[in-house]
Amino acid sequence: MISALCHNASFYSRTMVRGLGKVVCMWLFFCLLTHATLGAWTRDTRRDHAMQGFTPPRVDLSRYQSVQTRPDQHEDLALAVAISGGGHRAGNFAAGVLLALEEFTLDNGKPVNLLNEVDYFSTVSGGGFPVAVYLSTRMDYGDSRSYSFRDALSQADGRYLKNLRRDYQITLLEAAVTPKCIGFHDAGDLLEETFDDFLLGASYRAGTRSLTLNDIFRPKESGAPVTLPYWFANATIYENGCRFVFTPGLLREYDVKACTHRFEEVDLTADPGRMPLAVGLKTSASFPVLIPATTFTCRDTVDPLNPYLHLVDGGLVDNQGIYTAFEVLRQDSAKHKILLVIDAYKGISQPRSQWQASPSGPEMAIRIMKIALDSARNRLEQTLVQQQRLAEAGGVGTPIHVALISFGTLKPETVRRFDDLEQEVEAIRKQKVRGFMRRVQREFDSLVGSGRNGGEEDAEDIPNTVL
């Protein structure tokens, strides 16, 4: 009976929520319709008939010096790491994998620093957090041969480790009471400044100097040596849904001439490489609705009626960052190519629901925000195989070997470890019970035989393991 009452109460409360949800949905629809009618966030299409079809530009490594020229590199190995989105979950999961790469052990027992062999990072959203910390601390350290990512996380009372654990969603709430966010600026600008300070180390650097794309990418004409892996932060273009990758070359292709950094405008007309890394990291992590889109000002030579470029979260087009990773590996001339995919996906994979009623309008609106991510993740392994075949068909010289590390791939090992721990706990429990019973028996025998407490405890019967 109680179960039936609970079920009925749940049903009626859900019905009321669905009714209120319909009202809210209609109100949101009215607001969106009004917003679209006013022409905000839409293209001026009056000259589109005179323009050629748009072909998205791709990352062109021929613009830059080879990343294989870095010190202590195996030139015959190209290693790319693609890290998925997923906020703090993705960032901390990826940080653990990077630490494991730094302390990797071969089958013959020989230790090797595979993190030092990484040539390319392709990240989405929170997956870029540990890469930002890794590259910024490595550049500030200077001598890459003695650099340690583990030491970098623990230095200065572990400030970078604390910064990776920091809840950056609070920054969005702080924007509501921050005077700097009044007017043209928004919560995304405050988030970008926070990323720059705490993940890219600007607040710990003399003069609060911000790292830029020029600190990562070395154009051939620059003559400066390559010292860091190339980092590709992925975003999505709001208007056409194309993938946008933060490189100096692609910024030039899109005619980007200005961006906002630390609440000030940065002129990129002469050198797109002056784009701060924090802008790319924040843009890649601009989850729709929660974080405002990033806006760039473009030159009006190609499309004068639409001089702005709006970018949102890269997960909308590729939540694992694999397309950019394959793109750059195809262009690398190394004999051996490896793509390591670090996927922090934690969504729902099972198809059924506990509710008989169809989802309401608001529920559908919220679900649509994530359903594309779930769909792409369910096709991930198939997509990886397809990309491998395309790479081989494209004549890249050598196949690209793919390794996937995810919660799913680690689950069997985790389950096995939990089983082992349960057996260990049970063995310890039994050992403690047996020892206790033997001590009780000795005390009883001593009391019966001599009428007083006596006898020494057998030290071997007392377990020395305490949980």
C-alpha positions in Angstrom: 0.0 0.0 0.0 2.8 2.4 0.9 4.5 1.6 -2.3 1.3 2.4 -4.3 0.9 5.7 -2.5 4.4 6.6 -3.2 3.9 5.7 -6.9 0.7 7.8 -7.1 2.4 10.7 -5.4 5.3 10.5 -7.8 2.9 10.3 -10.7 0.9 13.3 -9.7 3.9 15.4 -8.8 5.4 14.5 -12.2 2.2 15.5 -13.9 2.2 18.9 -12.2 5.8 19.5 -13.1 5.1 18.6 -16.7 2.2 21.1 -16.8 4.3 23.8 -15.4 7.1 22.8 -17.8 4.8 23.3 -20.7 4.1 26.9 -19.6 7.8 27.6 -19.1 8.6 26.0 -22.5 6.0 28.2 -24.2 7.5 31.3 -22.5 11.0 30.3 -23.6 9.8 29.7 -27.1 8.2 33.2 -27.2 11.5 34.7 -25.9 13.5 32.9 -28.5 11.1 33.8 -31.3 11.3 37.5 -30.2 15.0 37.3 -30.0 15.3 35.8 -33.5 12.8 38.4 -34.9 15.0 41.2 -33.6 17.8 39.7 -35.7 20.3 39.1 -32.9 22.8 36.3 -33.4 21.8 35.8 -37.0 23.4 36.4 -40.3 22.6 39.2 -42.7 22.0 37.0 -45.7 21.4 39.8 -48.3 24.7 39.2 -50.0 24.9 35.4 -49.5 23.7 34.8 -53.1 26.9 36.5 -54.4 29.3 34.5 -52.2 30.9 31.2 -53.0 30.2 28.2 -50.9 32.2 28.0 -47.7 34.8 25.3 -47.3 36.1 24.9 -43.8 39.9 25.4 -43.6 42.0 22.7 -42.0 45.0 22.7 -39.8 48.1 23.1 -42.1 51.3 21.9 -40.4 53.4 23.0 -43.3 53.1 26.6 -41.9 55.1 25.7 -38.8 58.4 24.1 -37.9 58.3 20.4 -37.2 57.5 19.6 -33.6 59.9 16.7 -33.9 62.8 19.2 -33.8 62.4 19.5 -30.0 65.3 18.3 -27.8 65.4 14.7 -26.8 62.7 13.6 -29.3 62.4 10.3 -31.2 61.9 11.7 -34.7 60.5 8.4 -36.0 57.5 8.5 -33.5 54.6 10.9 -33.7 52.4 10.7 -30.6 49.1 12.7 -30.4 46.8 12.8 -27.3 43.2 13.7 -27.8 41.3 14.6 -24.5 37.6 14.7 -24.3 35.4 17.3 -22.7 33.6 16.8 -19.4 34.6 19.6 -17.1 36.5 18.8 -13.9 35.9 15.1 -14.4 37.7 15.1 -17.8 40.4 17.5 -16.5 41.4 15.4 -13.5 41.0 12.1 -15.3 43.3 13.3 -18.0 45.8 14.7 -15.5 46.0 11.2 -14.0 46.7 9.7 -17.4 49.4 12.3 -18.2 51.1 11.5 -14.9 51.0 7.8 -15.8 52.6 8.5 -19.2 55.4 10.4 -17.4 56.1 7.3 -15.3 55.4 4.6 -17.9 57.2 1.3 -17.6 57.9 -1.0 -20.5 57.3 -4.7 -20.4 61.0 -5.3 -19.8 60.8 -3.1 -16.7 62.6 -0.2 -18.2 61.0 3.2 -17.2 60.3 5.7 -20.0 58.8 9.2 -20.0 56.1 8.9 -22.7 54.7 12.3 -21.7 57.9 13.9 -23.1 57.2 12.1 -26.4 53.8 13.7 -26.9 53.9 15.9 -30.0 50.3 17.1 -30.3 47.5 17.7 -27.9 43.9 18.0 -29.2 41.5 19.0 -26.4 37.9 19.9 -25.9 36.4 21.8 -22.9 37.7 20.6 -19.5 40.1 18.2 -21.2 42.3 21.3 -21.8 42.7 22.1 -18.1 45.7 19.7 -17.4 47.3 20.5 -20.8 47.2 24.2 -19.9 48.9 23.5 -16.6 51.4 21.1 -18.2 52.5 23.4 -21.0 52.6 26.6 -18.8 54.7 25.0 -16.0 57.0 23.3 -18.5 57.7 26.6 -20.3 58.3 28.4 -17.0 60.6 25.7 -15.8 63.0 26.2 -18.7 65.1 23.0 -18.7 62.7 20.4 -20.2 65.1 17.5 -19.6 64.7 17.7 -15.8 61.1 18.9 -15.8 58.5 16.7 -14.0 54.8 17.2 -14.3 54.3 15.5 -10.9 56.7 18.0 -9.3 55.0 20.9 -11.1 51.7 19.9 -9.6 53.1 19.7 -6.1 55.3 22.8 -6.1 54.4 25.9 -4.0 52.1 23.9 -1.7 50.4 22.2 -4.6 48.8 25.3 -6.0 48.4 23.9 -9.5 46.8 20.7 -8.1 44.4 22.9 -6.1 43.7 24.9 -9.3 42.8 21.7 -11.2 40.4 20.8 -8.4 38.9 24.4 -8.3 35.2 24.7 -9.0 35.2 27.2 -11.9 31.4 27.1 -12.1 31.5 29.4 -9.1 33.2 32.0 -11.3 30.0 32.2 -13.3 28.1 33.1 -10.2 30.7 35.6 -9.2 30.2 37.4 -12.5 26.7 38.4 -11.3 28.2 40.6 -8.6 31.5 41.6 -10.4 31.4 45.2 -11.7 33.7 44.3 -14.6 30.9 42.2 -16.0 28.5 45.1 -16.2 27.8 46.2 -19.8 29.6 44.7 -22.8 31.5 42.1 -20.8 30.0 38.9 -19.4 30.7 35.8 -17.3 32.8 34.3 -20.1 35.3 37.1 -19.8 35.7 36.6 -16.1 36.1 32.8 -16.7 38.8 33.5 -19.3 40.7 35.7 -16.9 40.4 33.1 -14.2 41.8 30.4 -16.5 44.6 32.6 -17.4 45.5 33.2 -13.8 45.2 29.8 -12.3 45.6 27.2 -15.1 48.0 29.1 -17.4 49.9 30.6 -14.6 49.6 34.3 -15.4 49.2 35.3 -11.8 52.4 33.5 -10.9 54.4 35.0 -13.8 56.3 38.3 -13.6 54.2 41.1 -15.0 51.2 38.7 -15.2 52.3 37.8 -18.7 49.8 35.7 -20.5 50.9 32.9 -22.8 49.9 33.2 -26.5 49.8 30.9 -29.5 53.2 32.2 -30.4 54.6 30.5 -27.3 53.4 27.2 -28.7 53.4 27.4 -32.5 56.6 28.3 -34.3 56.1 29.5 -37.9 58.8 28.6 -40.3 59.7 32.2 -40.9 60.1 32.9 -37.1 63.4 31.0 -36.7 62.6 30.4 -33.0 63.2 26.8 -31.9 60.2 24.6 -31.0 60.2 23.9 -27.3 56.7 22.6 -26.5 54.2 20.2 -28.1 51.6 21.8 -30.3 48.3 22.3 -28.6 45.0 22.4 -30.5 42.0 23.7 -28.6 38.8 22.8 -30.4 35.6 25.0 -30.6 32.4 25.2 -32.6 31.3 28.0 -34.9 27.9 29.1 -33.8 26.5 30.0 -37.3 27.4 26.9 -39.4 28.5 24.3 -36.8 32.0 23.9 -38.2 34.9 22.9 -36.1 37.3 25.7 -35.2 40.8 25.0 -34.1 43.0 27.6 -32.4 46.1 28.1 -34.5 47.6 31.3 -35.9 47.0 30.0 -39.4 43.3 29.3 -38.9 42.8 32.7 -37.3 44.3 34.2 -40.4 42.0 32.1 -42.6 39.0 33.5 -40.8 40.3 37.1 -41.0 40.1 37.5 -37.2 41.5 40.9 -36.2 40.6 41.3 -32.6 39.5 39.4 -29.4 38.8 40.2 -25.8 41.4 39.1 -23.2 41.3 40.1 -19.5 38.5 42.5 -20.3 40.6 44.4 -22.9 40.7 44.2 -26.7 43.7 42.6 -28.3 44.6 43.6 -31.8 45.5 40.6 -33.9 45.6 42.3 -37.3 49.4 42.1 -37.8 50.0 38.8 -35.9 47.2 36.3 -35.1 49.7 34.4 -33.0 49.2 37.1 -30.3 45.9 35.3 -29.4 46.2 34.4 -25.7 45.9 30.7 -24.9 43.3 31.4 -22.2 40.9 32.7 -24.9 41.1 29.3 -26.7 40.7 27.3 -23.5 37.7 29.4 -22.4 36.1 29.2 -25.9 36.6 25.4 -26.1 34.8 25.1 -22.7 31.9 27.5 -23.4 29.1 25.1 -22.7 26.0 26.4 -24.4 23.5 28.4 -22.3 25.7 28.3 -19.2 28.6 30.2 -20.7 28.2 33.0 -23.3 29.8 32.5 -26.7 33.2 34.0 -27.5 33.0 36.8 -30.1 35.9 37.7 -32.5 35.9 40.7 -34.7 36.9 40.0 -38.3 38.1 42.1 -41.2 35.2 43.1 -43.5 37.0 42.2 -46.8 35.2 38.9 -47.4 31.8 39.2 -45.7 31.3 42.9 -44.8 27.7 42.5 -43.7 28.8 39.9 -41.0 32.0 41.1 -39.3 31.8 38.9 -36.1 32.6 35.3 -35.4 30.8 33.6 -32.5 32.3 30.4 -31.0 30.9 27.9 -28.5 31.9 24.6 -26.9 34.0 22.3 -29.1 32.1 19.3 -27.8 29.2 20.1 -30.0 31.2 19.1 -33.1 33.7 16.6 -31.6 33.7 16.0 -27.9 36.8 13.7 -28.0 39.0 16.0 -30.2 39.8 13.1 -32.5 39.2 14.8 -35.8 41.9 17.4 -35.3 44.3 14.7 -33.9 43.9 12.6 -37.0 44.2 15.7 -39.2 47.7 16.5 -37.8 48.9 13.0 -37.6 48.2 12.5 -41.3 50.5 15.3 -42.1 53.4 14.1 -39.8 56.2 12.3 -41.7 57.2 10.0 -38.7 57.5 6.3 -39.4 55.3 5.4 -36.4 52.1 7.2 -35.4 50.1 6.7 -32.3 46.8 8.4 -31.2 45.9 8.1 -27.5 42.3 9.0 -26.8 41.5 9.9 -23.2 37.7 9.9 -22.9 36.0 10.9 -19.7 32.4 10.1 -21.0 30.1 9.2 -18.2 26.7 9.4 -19.9 23.9 6.9 -20.2 24.4 4.0 -22.5 21.4 1.9 -21.6 18.3 2.5 -23.8 15.3 2.1 -21.5 13.4 4.5 -19.1 11.5 3.9 -15.9 8.6 6.3 -17.0 5.7 5.4 -19.2 4.8 8.9 -20.1 6.6 10.6 -23.0 9.1 13.3 -22.2 7.7 16.8 -21.9 8.8 19.8 -23.9 11.3 21.2 -21.3 12.7 17.7 -20.7 13.3 17.4 -24.5 14.8 20.8 -24.6 17.3 19.9 -21.9 18.0 16.5 -23.3 18.7 17.9 -26.8 21.7 19.7 -25.3 23.4 16.4 -24.4 21.9 13.9 -26.8 24.4 14.7 -29.6 27.3 14.0 -27.1 25.8 10.7 -26.2 25.2 9.8 -29.8 28.7 10.6 -30.8 30.2 8.6 -27.9 28.2 5.6 -28.8 29.7 5.8 -32.3 33.3 6.5 -31.0 34.9 3.2 -31.7 33.3 3.0 -35.1 34.5 6.6 -35.8 38.0 5.7 -34.8 38.1 2.7 -37.2 36.7 4.9 -40.0 39.3 7.6 -39.4 42.1 5.0 -39.4 40.9 3.7 -42.8 40.7 7.1 -44.2 44.2 7.8 -43.1 45.5 4.7 -44.7 43.5 5.4 -47.9 44.9 8.9 -47.9 48.5 7.7 -48.3 49.9 8.9 -45.0 52.7 6.4 -45.3 52.2 4.5 -42.1 49.0 3.5 -40.2 47.9 5.4 -37.2 47.6 3.1 -34.2 44.8 4.1 -31.7 44.6 3.4 -28.0 41.5 4.3 -26.0 41.5 5.0 -22.3 38.1 5.6 -20.8 36.0 4.7 -17.8 34.6 1.9 -19.8 38.0 0.4 -20.7 39.1 0.7 -17.0 35.9 -0.7 -15.6 36.9 -4.4 -15.8 40.2 -3.7 -14.1 38.4 -1.6 -11.5 35.9 -4.4 -10.8 38.7 -6.9 -10.5 40.5 -4.7 -8.0 37.4 -4.2 -6.0 36.9 -8.0 -5.9 40.5 -8.3 -4.7 40.0 -5.7 -2.0 36.8 -7.4 -0.8 38.7 -10.7 -0.5 41.5 -9.0 1.4 39.0 -7.3 3.8 37.3 -10.7 4.4 40.6 -12.4 5.1 41.6 -9.7 7.6 38.2 -9.9 9.2 38.5 -13.7 9.6 42.1 -13.3 10.9 41.0 -10.8 13.6 38.0 -13.0 14.6 40.3 -16.0 14.9 42.8 -14.1 17.0 40.2 -12.7 19.2 38.6 -16.1 19.8 42.0 -17.6 20.7 42.7 -14.8 23.2 39.3 -15.3 24.8 39.9 -19.1 25.0 43.3 -18.6 26.7 41.8 -16.1 29.2 39.0 -18.6 30.0 41.4 -21.5 30.4 43.6 -19.4 32.6 40.7 -18.3 34.8 39.4 -21.8 35.2 42.8 -23.3 35.9 44.3 -20.8 38.2 41.5 -18.6 39.4 43.2 -15.4 38.3 44.1 -13.5 35.1 47.3 -14.9 33.6 49.0 -16.2 30.5 50.8 -14.3 27.8 49.1 -13.4 24.5 50.6 -15.0 21.5 51.8 -12.0 19.4 51.3 -14.0 16.2 47.6 -14.2 16.9 47.1 -10.4 16.9 46.8 -9.0 13.4 48.9 -6.0 12.7 46.7 -4.7 9.9 44.1 -2.2 10.8 41.6 -0.9 8.2 
